[in-house]
């Protein structure tokens, strides 16, 4: 029995390729950029599985008759025509919750940057204006402020949790639960 053929269309850690190579025949897109659709389509015809974050249309799936698995290295399924894949017996997987903490960290970093006017202050300092008399662009405090969160899903809840460390009052709206409350 031949080994499954897997095409990796997005850069992954060499250890991932090595591990896949133990059980599959692998090939991968070498570039740092997204794999072009024409290459993906050609490799999809030869592959039993693909690993990446690429767009798969019904037309592309029609040509990939061997394909049985699209393993997305992203949170959502929006890159794949899931109905078309399901109709062709192709399993589509994703990596839920892989970026929740990372996105929440970045969101809170941006909250701090905007409130404290970090970019403007950095430019002010580099321009040598710090020794000029006048008001500095230091922004406003975040601690004890009010934070509004629209959507209290995984990421919204993680951002709200970070706000607790700044003793912020958190107001939120959750469209799924259809509620607007204050987090205690």
N, C-alpha and C positions, 0 to 999 in steps of 0.2 A: 504494500500500500504506500502510495506517495505521501510525502509530508504536505500539509497545507501551505499555500503560498500567501504570504502577508505582505502588503505594501504599506509602508509607513510614510505618510504624506506630509508630516510635520516633524520638525526637529525634536527628538527625544534624547534623553540621557543615554550614553553608550551602553550602560548596564541594562537598559530596557531592551535595546537591540540584541545584546548578547544573550539575554534570557530567552527572548523570542526565538533566536537562532538555535537554541537547544531543541526546540520542538517543531519549528516551522522553517520553511525557506523564506527568507526575508529580503526585501529590497526597500530602499528608502530614497526619498527626495533629498538631494544633498544641499539644496540652497537654504539660506536663512529666511527667505521670503516664502509666501504661500505657494504651494504647488499649482502650476497653471492647470486650468480645466482640461485642456487637450491631453496633457500628460496623465492627469488623474483618470480621465476617461480611458486612455490606452492601458494604463496599469490596472484599472478596475476590471477590464475584460479578462486579464490574466490571473487575477487574485481571487482567493477564497474569502479573504478578509482585508479590510483597510483600517488603519489607525490614524486618526488626525482630526482636523476641524474644518473639513472642506464641504462645500455645497454639493449636494447630490440631488439632481432633478430626476423626474420620472423618465425623461429621455435618456439620461446617462445610465440609469438603472436598467433600462431595457437592453442596453448593450452589454452590461456586466452580468452575463448569464451564469457565471461561476460563483459570483459573490453571494456569501451567506451571512456576513457580519460586517457592520459598519460600527467601529468602536470610536466614539467621539471623545476627544480629550478636552471637552468643554462641558459646561453645566447644562445648557439647553439642547433642544432637538431642532431648533429653527433652521439649521443648515441642511437638513435632510427632508425630503418629501416622505414622511413616515408612512402615510397611507399607501404610496406607491411601493415603498420597501416592504411593507407588511403583505401587500397583495402578491409580491414576488417571493415571499418566504425569507426575506432578509431581516435578520435581527439587528436592531439599532440600539446601542447602549450609550450612556453618557457618564459623566463623573460628577454627580450631584454633590453639592456642598463643598467642593474642593477649593473654592475661592471665597467663601463666606467671610472668614476672618481677615483675609488679605484685603478684600474690598471694603470691609468695615474699617480697617486700619487706615486705608487711604482716604476714605470718606471723612474720618475724624481728623486726619492730617489736613485735609482741605478746609474743614470747618475752622480749625485753628489758624491756618494760613490766611483765610479771608478775614476772620475776626481780628486777628492781630496785625493784619496788613503786612505780612511777611515779605512779599515780593516788592511792594512799594518801599518798605523800610530798607530792604537790601539795596535797592537802587539809590535811595537817599544817602545811605552810608558810603557806597562806592563813589558817589558824586562829591563826597567830602562835605556834605551839608550838615553833618553832625556837629561840627564846631561853629556853625552859624547860629546866632541867637534866634529863637523862635520856637514854635511848637513842632515837636517831632511826630512823625506818623506812626505812633505806637499802637493804634487800634483800640479795641475794647476787650475787656476781660471776658473769658468764657465761663469761668467758675460761677456758679449760682445763676447762670443765664437760663433762658427758656429755649429748648430745642424742639422743633416740630418735625416729626417723622411721618412721611406719607408712605404707608404700606409697612406693616409690621411683620414682614416675612422673616426669613433667616437673616438677611443682611440688615434690615431695619432694626430687628431685635438686637443684633450684635452692636450696631451703632448706639442704640439706646443704652446698652450695657456699659459701653465706654463712657457715655455721658454721666453715668452714675459716679464714676471716679472724679468727675469735675463738679459733683453735687448740683447737677443741672436738673431743672424741672423738665420732664419730657412729656409733650403732648403728641398724640399719634392718632392716625386714622388707619384703619385696617379694612380694606375693601372686601376681602374675603369673608371676614367675620361681620362686616357691615357695622363697625363700631368706631366711635371716637372717644378716647378716654385719656386720662392722665396716668402715666406709669408711676407706681408707688415706689 
